[in-house]
Amino acid sequence: MLFRIIFMAMMFLLVFSGCANKECINCPEINDTAPALENIWPHEDGNSWTYDFSNAYLSGNELELYENLEDVPSPTFVIDDLYADFLEPAEPDSSSAGTYRLEFDGMITTYSGVTAQHLVETISDDQDQSGFRETDANVNLLLRIMRARPDLRDKITAILREKGVSESTIMGSRSLELEPPIFLVGYAWEQNDDAIIGYGDIDTDPSWKYLEEDLSPGHSFVIQLVPSLSDDIFLHGKIMSWQSVEVDGITYENCVKYFYAIDFGIQTAMDEHGSVTGYYVPETYGTVTYVPEIGPVSGLERSRFYTEENLFDFPGTIEKEMSLIDFVPGQ
């Protein structure tokens, strides 16, 4: 009888422990800590997060082209409506997979002269046996903007060349296949009393914002991106909920789900002769889910750009998904 009681107790612990997923290499400890800015993304040197990473291609989901400028909705999007559309399931036509990794590794000074913590991002393609390669979130953001804003292509190309970015990377901006995500990224990272922010290579002002001190559901922010390049590109962020989330077989409690969207402004579509054919609004939006004392555990984002033969070599939407499979605290 005693043996049976012990056996049942052991089974209970196995089933209900937060580390039931045997695929997780170092399963994080699950707790009920309330979210706060100081615990939502632990940033001790050496902390690392490893994610399953996938790209899905969703054709037949192109942006709407408006015949007249006055037909474009104002504002160009309402974040709650965009989030409702985002929740609609999408069926991929094709996909590729890999592994994405973030790790705090010392300090870095940007080309603009700001010194902050270095959150290194690396990515590995399942079809590529060469292993992990380091990526640059600041470069990836500029490439994303260049894709959404053809009018800024010459300025951004000059910046990338001055930074020493290869021509193959710049030309590779026509394909999203090997790019890391846009919302769950690294580079020059800083946590202060008010927010968690990032710095880029163009300006000394913050170039990115992940979170603000207020982590209550419904809280939102807006930050202008690359103001020295354009005055109409903005990052919107809003906390949609606190909730339990299951990622790779582990249930995390008190998760903060942030929804982000980039407003690239209204763009003009032209034919090969330079004649205006309509107007459109590029879209990049998605979620990142944060867990107290662990950090970001998942992300899902979509990008839709106007498909023009001489600019882009894919139709429709590209979706990127990240799921935490390993969290290793720094030593």
C-alpha positions as CSV (number, residue, x, y, z in Angstrom):
1,M,0.0,0.0,0.0
2,L,2.8,2.4,0.9
3,F,4.6,1.6,-2.4
4,R,1.4,2.5,-4.3
5,I,1.0,5.8,-2.5
6,I,4.6,6.7,-3.3
7,F,4.2,5.6,-6.9
8,M,1.0,7.8,-7.3
9,A,2.8,10.8,-5.7
10,M,5.7,10.4,-8.2
11,M,3.3,10.3,-11.1
12,F,1.5,13.4,-9.9
13,L,4.8,15.3,-9.8
14,L,5.8,14.1,-13.3
15,V,2.5,15.1,-14.8
16,F,2.0,18.5,-13.1
17,S,5.6,19.8,-13.0
18,G,6.4,22.6,-15.3
19,C,9.2,20.6,-16.9
20,A,7.1,17.8,-18.4
21,N,8.5,18.3,-21.8
22,K,11.6,16.0,-22.2
23,E,12.7,17.9,-25.3
24,C,13.7,20.9,-23.3
25,I,17.4,20.8,-22.5
26,N,17.3,23.0,-19.4
27,C,13.7,23.4,-18.5
28,P,13.1,26.8,-16.7
29,E,11.6,26.7,-13.3
30,I,8.0,27.6,-13.4
31,N,6.7,30.0,-10.8
32,D,3.9,32.4,-10.1
33,T,6.0,35.6,-9.9
34,A,4.0,38.7,-10.9
35,P,5.4,40.5,-14.0
36,A,7.5,43.6,-13.4
37,L,10.1,45.4,-15.5
38,E,12.9,44.2,-13.3
39,N,12.1,40.5,-13.8
40,I,10.4,40.3,-17.2
41,W,13.7,39.8,-19.1
42,P,16.7,38.7,-16.9
43,H,19.8,40.2,-18.5
44,E,22.8,38.8,-16.6
45,D,25.8,38.3,-18.8
46,G,25.7,34.8,-20.3
47,N,21.9,34.4,-20.2
48,S,20.8,32.6,-23.4
49,W,17.6,31.6,-25.0
50,T,17.3,29.0,-27.8
51,Y,14.2,28.8,-30.0
52,D,12.8,26.6,-32.7
53,F,12.4,28.9,-35.6
54,S,10.3,28.6,-38.7
55,N,9.4,30.6,-41.8
56,A,6.1,29.9,-43.4
57,Y,5.0,31.3,-46.8
58,L,1.4,32.2,-47.3
59,S,0.6,33.0,-50.9
60,G,-2.6,34.6,-52.1
61,N,-2.6,37.1,-49.2
62,E,-1.3,40.2,-50.9
63,L,-1.9,43.8,-49.6
64,E,-4.9,45.7,-50.8
65,L,-4.1,48.2,-53.5
66,Y,-6.2,51.4,-53.3
67,E,-6.9,53.3,-56.5
68,N,-7.0,56.7,-54.9
69,L,-5.0,58.2,-52.0
70,E,-8.2,59.3,-50.3
71,D,-9.4,55.6,-50.3
72,V,-6.6,54.6,-47.9
73,P,-8.1,54.2,-44.4
74,S,-7.1,56.9,-41.8
75,P,-5.5,55.9,-39.5
76,T,-3.9,53.3,-41.7
77,F,-4.6,50.6,-39.0
78,V,-6.2,50.3,-35.6
79,I,-4.1,48.1,-33.5
80,D,-7.0,46.1,-31.9
81,D,-8.4,45.4,-35.4
82,L,-5.0,44.3,-36.7
83,Y,-4.6,42.0,-33.7
84,A,-8.0,40.5,-34.4
85,D,-6.9,39.7,-38.0
86,F,-3.6,38.4,-36.7
87,L,-5.5,35.8,-34.5
88,E,-7.1,34.3,-37.6
89,P,-5.3,31.0,-38.4
90,A,-3.3,30.9,-41.7
91,E,-2.3,27.9,-43.7
92,P,1.2,27.9,-45.1
93,D,2.0,26.9,-48.7
94,S,5.6,26.1,-47.8
95,S,8.0,26.5,-44.8
96,S,11.6,26.2,-43.7
97,A,12.9,25.6,-40.2
98,G,16.0,26.4,-38.1
99,T,17.2,27.4,-34.7
100,Y,17.4,30.9,-33.4
101,R,19.5,32.0,-30.4
102,L,19.9,35.1,-28.2
103,E,22.7,35.6,-25.6
104,F,23.9,38.5,-23.5
105,D,27.7,38.8,-24.2
106,G,29.4,41.8,-22.7
107,M,29.0,45.3,-24.0
108,I,28.9,46.8,-27.5
109,T,29.3,50.3,-28.9
110,T,27.1,51.1,-31.9
111,Y,28.3,53.0,-34.9
112,S,26.4,56.0,-33.6
113,G,28.6,55.9,-30.4
114,V,26.1,54.4,-27.8
115,T,27.4,51.7,-25.5
116,A,25.0,49.2,-24.1
117,Q,24.6,45.5,-23.3
118,H,25.3,43.2,-26.3
119,L,22.4,40.9,-26.9
120,V,23.9,38.6,-29.6
121,E,21.6,36.9,-32.1
122,T,22.5,33.9,-34.1
123,I,20.6,31.7,-36.5
124,S,21.0,28.2,-38.1
125,D,19.1,26.8,-41.0
126,D,18.2,23.1,-40.7
127,Q,19.2,22.7,-44.4
128,D,22.6,24.3,-43.8
129,Q,25.3,22.3,-42.1
130,S,27.6,25.2,-41.5
131,G,26.1,25.9,-38.1
132,F,25.1,29.2,-36.4
133,R,25.8,32.5,-38.0
134,E,25.6,35.8,-36.2
135,T,23.0,38.3,-37.5
136,D,22.6,42.0,-36.9
137,A,19.2,43.3,-35.8
138,N,20.0,46.9,-36.8
139,V,20.8,45.7,-40.4
140,N,17.8,43.5,-40.5
141,L,15.5,46.4,-39.5
142,L,17.0,48.6,-42.2
143,L,16.5,45.9,-44.7
144,R,12.9,45.5,-43.6
145,I,12.3,49.2,-44.0
146,M,14.0,49.2,-47.4
147,R,11.7,46.5,-48.5
148,A,8.6,48.4,-47.2
149,R,9.8,51.8,-48.4
150,P,11.4,51.7,-51.9
151,D,11.7,55.5,-51.6
152,L,14.3,55.0,-48.9
153,R,16.3,52.3,-50.7
154,D,19.2,54.6,-51.9
155,K,19.7,56.2,-48.4
156,I,19.6,52.8,-46.6
157,T,21.9,51.1,-49.2
158,A,24.5,53.9,-48.6
159,I,24.3,53.4,-44.8
160,L,24.7,49.7,-45.1
161,R,27.6,50.0,-47.5
162,E,29.3,52.5,-45.1
163,K,28.9,50.0,-42.3
164,G,30.5,47.3,-44.4
165,V,27.5,45.2,-45.1
166,S,28.1,42.9,-48.1
167,E,26.4,43.5,-51.4
168,S,24.9,40.0,-51.2
169,T,23.2,40.8,-47.9
170,I,21.9,44.1,-49.3
171,M,20.6,42.4,-52.5
172,G,19.3,39.6,-50.3
173,S,16.8,42.0,-49.0
174,R,14.5,40.7,-51.7
175,S,14.1,37.5,-49.8
176,L,12.9,37.0,-46.2
177,E,13.8,33.3,-46.0
178,L,17.0,33.5,-44.0
179,E,16.2,36.6,-42.0
180,P,15.7,36.4,-38.2
181,P,12.6,37.9,-36.6
182,I,12.0,41.6,-36.3
183,F,10.4,41.9,-32.9
184,L,12.4,39.4,-30.9
185,V,15.9,40.7,-31.6
186,G,19.2,41.7,-30.1
187,Y,22.1,44.2,-30.7
188,A,22.6,47.1,-28.2
189,W,20.1,46.4,-25.4
190,E,19.4,48.5,-22.3
191,Q,17.1,48.3,-19.3
192,N,16.5,51.6,-17.4
193,D,13.9,52.6,-14.8
194,D,11.3,53.3,-17.5
195,A,11.7,50.7,-20.2
196,I,13.7,48.1,-22.1
197,I,15.1,49.7,-25.2
198,G,17.5,49.2,-28.1
199,Y,20.0,51.4,-29.9
200,G,20.9,51.4,-33.6
201,D,23.7,52.7,-35.8
202,I,22.1,55.8,-37.2
203,D,21.0,57.9,-34.1
204,T,22.0,58.1,-30.5
205,D,18.4,58.2,-29.4
206,P,16.7,54.8,-28.8
207,S,16.0,53.0,-32.0
208,W,13.7,50.4,-30.6
209,K,11.5,49.7,-27.6
210,Y,10.6,46.3,-26.3
211,L,8.7,47.1,-23.1
212,E,7.7,49.9,-20.8
213,E,7.5,49.9,-17.0
214,D,3.7,49.6,-17.0
215,L,3.0,46.0,-17.8
216,S,-0.7,46.1,-17.2
217,P,-3.0,44.7,-20.0
218,G,-4.1,47.5,-22.3
219,H,-1.0,49.6,-21.8
220,S,0.5,50.8,-25.1
221,F,3.3,52.9,-26.5
222,V,4.4,54.5,-29.8
223,I,8.0,55.2,-30.8
224,Q,9.3,56.8,-34.0
225,L,11.8,54.7,-35.9
226,V,14.8,56.0,-37.9
227,P,13.8,59.7,-37.6
228,S,16.8,60.8,-39.5
229,L,15.6,58.9,-42.5
230,S,11.8,59.5,-42.4
231,D,9.2,61.2,-40.2
232,D,6.4,58.7,-40.8
233,I,7.7,55.3,-39.6
234,F,6.5,54.2,-36.1
235,L,6.6,51.2,-33.9
236,H,3.4,50.5,-31.9
237,G,3.3,48.2,-28.9
238,K,0.4,47.1,-26.8
239,I,-0.1,44.5,-24.0
240,M,-3.0,42.4,-25.1
241,S,-3.2,40.1,-22.0
242,W,-1.7,38.4,-19.0
243,Q,-2.3,34.7,-19.5
244,S,-1.0,31.1,-19.2
245,V,0.8,30.0,-22.4
246,E,2.0,26.6,-23.4
247,V,5.2,26.6,-25.4
248,D,6.9,23.3,-26.5
249,G,4.9,21.3,-23.9
250,I,5.6,23.7,-21.0
251,T,2.9,25.8,-19.4
252,Y,4.1,29.2,-18.3
253,E,2.1,31.4,-15.9
254,N,1.6,35.2,-15.7
255,C,2.8,35.6,-19.3
256,V,2.8,39.1,-20.7
257,K,1.7,39.0,-24.4
258,Y,2.9,42.1,-26.3
259,F,1.5,42.9,-29.8
260,Y,3.8,45.0,-32.0
261,A,3.1,46.7,-35.3
262,I,5.2,48.9,-37.6
263,D,3.5,51.7,-39.4
264,F,5.6,52.3,-42.5
265,G,3.3,55.0,-43.9
266,I,1.3,55.1,-47.1
267,Q,3.3,54.0,-50.2
268,T,2.8,54.6,-53.9
269,A,2.7,51.7,-56.3
270,M,4.1,52.4,-59.8
271,D,4.4,50.4,-63.0
272,E,7.6,49.9,-65.1
273,H,6.9,53.2,-66.8
274,G,6.8,55.2,-63.5
275,S,3.0,55.7,-63.7
276,V,1.1,55.5,-60.4
277,T,-1.1,52.4,-60.2
278,G,-2.4,52.8,-56.7
279,Y,-1.5,53.1,-53.0
280,Y,-0.9,50.6,-50.3
281,V,0.2,50.2,-46.6
282,P,3.0,47.7,-45.9
283,E,2.5,45.5,-42.8
284,T,4.8,44.0,-40.2
285,Y,3.1,42.9,-37.0
286,G,3.3,40.2,-34.4
287,T,3.5,39.1,-30.8
288,V,6.2,38.3,-28.2
289,T,5.3,36.6,-25.0
290,Y,7.4,37.3,-21.9
291,V,7.6,35.3,-18.7
292,P,8.8,36.7,-15.3
293,E,12.4,35.5,-14.5
294,I,12.7,33.8,-17.8
295,G,12.2,36.4,-20.5
296,P,10.8,35.9,-24.0
297,V,9.4,32.4,-24.6
298,S,7.7,32.7,-27.9
299,G,7.0,35.0,-30.9
300,L,4.9,35.0,-34.0
301,E,5.0,37.7,-36.7
302,R,3.8,38.4,-40.2
303,S,5.0,40.7,-42.9
304,R,3.1,41.7,-46.0
305,F,4.6,44.0,-48.7
306,Y,3.4,45.1,-52.1
307,T,4.5,42.5,-54.7
308,E,6.3,44.1,-57.6
309,E,8.3,41.9,-60.0
310,N,11.5,44.0,-60.0
311,L,11.5,44.5,-56.2
312,F,10.3,41.3,-54.5
313,D,10.6,37.7,-55.4
314,F,7.8,36.3,-53.2
315,P,4.0,36.7,-53.2
316,G,1.7,37.2,-50.2
317,T,2.7,36.9,-46.6
318,I,5.7,35.5,-44.7
319,E,5.2,34.3,-41.2
320,K,7.9,33.7,-38.6
321,E,7.5,31.7,-35.4
322,M,9.8,31.2,-32.4
323,S,9.3,28.8,-29.5
324,L,11.6,28.5,-26.6
325,I,13.4,25.1,-26.3
326,D,16.2,26.1,-23.9
327,F,17.0,28.8,-21.4
328,V,20.4,28.8,-19.8
329,P,21.2,31.3,-17.0
330,G,24.6,32.9,-17.1
331,Q,27.4,31.6,-14.9
